[in-house]
Amino acid sequence: MLLPLVSLTAVLTVGGGLPTAAPRDVGMSAARLETVDRVVRRGVLAGAYPGAAVVVGRRDHIVWKKSFGRLQWTTNARPVQVDETIYDLASLTKVVATTTAAMLLVDDRQLDLDAPVQRYLPEFVGPRKDAVTVRHLLTHQSGLPAGLATVRRAADAAVLRAQILAAPIRTAPGTTTLYSDLGPIVLGWVVEAIAQEPLDAFVTRRVFEPLGMEHTRFHPDGTWRGRIAPTELPVRGIVHDETARKLGGVAGNAGLFSTATDLAIFAEMLLNGGTYGGTRLLSAEVVRRFTTEAAEGRALGWEVAAGERGAGEFLSSRAFGHVGFTGTSLWIDPDRDLFVILLTNRVHAPRARRAGIIIADVRHDLADAAALAITDEPTLAEVAWPRTFRSDMRVDWSPRSRRLEKRPTTRAGGAE
């Protein structure tokens, strides 16, 4: 195996954003949380990503905040700094920006989830489009396709917008769940139509500035360039997603950049029922409505923990979160007052041919290790500490294997 030319030293940092606490002070085991380091390092060593930022929080505090590797594969590349390194969040944009914007407008009584999209976007026309509601966009049950094959051929953002609005409804709205980038993009335009300002301006004014998320924005400026973890593009700070890029870098599906510690503030706000630092951003009721399962493993905008998509096996049934194609994930468990954040740039020239499988296993293991590190939860205390994690077994990580093995479940053994 070709080893990455990076330092694998994990750096524990303090300060900024949420206060820190020792794991024991919030009912967690430091010894078990050390598994997080092993899991994330394995992904670097396997060549899936050159570096990573991890934050685990519980009970209003950060309990595990680590930096791994570097922004790029070269030995002289800047080391990742969990408080400073900025990542392309990819599809986390759907929840951190677009879904949150919808939540605000519902609170403001300006957005009706069961209203047809055409009420807000009259240009959203075509067969069966009169039956598509805002709720359908949030649950990925609009019937819109996953994406468009014509993105590269679109002459400019205006042409692409017209193509997305004209995209066909392939299944009856409300009957089939199909994860689609087009639904959140259309929802972003609904937000703009109601708010009468661009999506990026709205969420900056209503979300990021009130929460003190100083390192979160669309279109990061040149002063941030050296801190941005590059994706496969040669220029940093340009959104990786092709559709969002063609739309000008601001879209409902992608385009947001942030740090792990900024996302910790956002996660804590949701765990607190919409408040942070004495500021109420959202009502507790709208937080509950949007994060409760609504259809086939999905809440409104959010995914719900179902033992896959990076949620692991041991988060509670009320946990919700999302992942991003660039190698990002955010999971929030209100029953355990727990959140888990992983940011990587796994699309940046991965040395592993199966970086997608590796990052999926690392996400899974990270969520499991965080949940099982909780020491004051009776149901978790009964679970034996795993002998091996997915990243230990590395099933199907090697491209030389011709046999596709079934993805493993975590193997339990004696308690640590």
Residue, then its C-alpha position, 0 to 999 in steps of 0.5 A: m500500500l502506498l502511504p500518504l506523504v502526510s503527518l498523521t499526528a492528531v492535534l487536540t485544539v481548544g478555544g473558539g465557538l463552543p466551550t470544551a469539556a473533558p469527556r468524563d464531565v459529560g458522561m463519556s469515555a476518553a479511552r473509547l473516544e481515542t478510537v476516533d483517532r485510529v479510525v480517521r487515521r486509517g482513512v488517511l493511510a489508505g489514501a482516501y483523503p489527505g486530512a480531516a477535521v473531527v468534532v464530537g460534542r455533548r451537553d453544550h460542550i465539545v469533547w473531542k476536537k482533532s485535526f488529521g493530516r494536511l490539506q493536500w498530499t504534498t509534504n509541504a502542504r499546510p496541516v489541517q487545523v480543525d478551527e481554521t481549515i475550511y471545507d467544501l460542504a457539498s450536500l451539507t449545504k442542503v440542510v445547513a443553508t437551504t433547509t434552515a432557510a425554509m425553517l425560518l420562513v415557516d416560523d415567519r409564516q411566510l412558507d406553507l409546506d403543503a402549498p404547491v411550489q407554483r404558488y411561489l415559483p409560477e414558472f415551475v410548470g409542466p405535467r404534474k407540477d401543480a401537484v408538487t408541494v414544498r414538502h415534496l421538495l424537502t422529502h425528495q418525493s417531488g418526482l424530479p430526477a436526481g439531476l440533469a445530464t445537460v449541465r455542461r451544455a448549458a450556456d449559462a446560469a439562466v439557461l440552466r435555471a430554465q432547464i431545471l424548472a422544465a425538468p420532467i416529473r417522472t413519478a407521481p409526487g408523494t409516491t416515491t423517494l428519489y434523492s435529487d439535487l434538483g429539489p433543493i435547488v428549486l427550494g432555494w429559489v422558493v426561499e429567494a422568491i419569498a425573502q426577495e434576496p439571494l439565498d446566500a445573503f438570506v442565510t448569512r443575515r439570518v443564520f450565520e451572523p446571528l450564530g457567530m459562524e464567522h467561517t461559513r459562507f458561499h463564495p469564500d473570498g481570497t483571504w481564505r484561500g490558503r485555509i481552504a482544503p482543495t477538491e479536485l478542482p485546481v482552484r480553491g474556494i470554487v464549489h466542487d458540485e458541477t450544477a452549483r458551479k454552473l449556477g454561479g456558486v450559490a445553489g440550494n444543493a451545494g456551494l457552502f464552505s465552513t469549518a468543523t467548529d462552525l458546524a458545531i455551533f450550528a449543531e448545538m443550536l438544533l440540539n438546544g431547540g433552536t437557540y444558541g448563546g442566548t439567541r433564538l434562531l428557530s422555534a423548538e416546534v419547527v426544529r421538531r417538525f423538520t427533524t422528525e421522520a416524514a417519509e422513508g428514512r427522511a425528515l424534512g431536508w434531513e436524513v434520519a439515522a438508519g444504520e447507514r449513510g454514515a449514521g452508524e448502528f448506535l445513534s438513537s432512532r431520533a438522530f438526524g443528519h446528512v452527508g456530502f459528496t466531498g467527504t463531509s458528514l454531520w449527525i445530531d442525536p437529540d436523545r443523547d445530546l450528541f453531535v458528530i462532525l467529520l470534514t474531509n476533502r476525499v475528492h482531492a486526488p485520492r490515492a485509494r481507488r475506492a475512496g467512497i467505500i473508505i469514507a463510508d466506513v470511516r463515517h460509520d465507525l466515527a458515529d459508532a465510536a462516539a455513541l458507544a463512548i457514552t457511559d451514562e446511557p443505560t441502553l448503550a452501557e449494555v452494548a459490548w465494545p466492538r472487537t473490530f470496526r469497519s475500518d479495521m476489517r477494510v472489507d472491499w477497500s482494496p481494488r485487487s479484490r474481485r469478490l464483492e463482499k457484503r458490507p459488515t456490521t460492527r462486531a461486538g466483543g468484550a467490554e473495554 
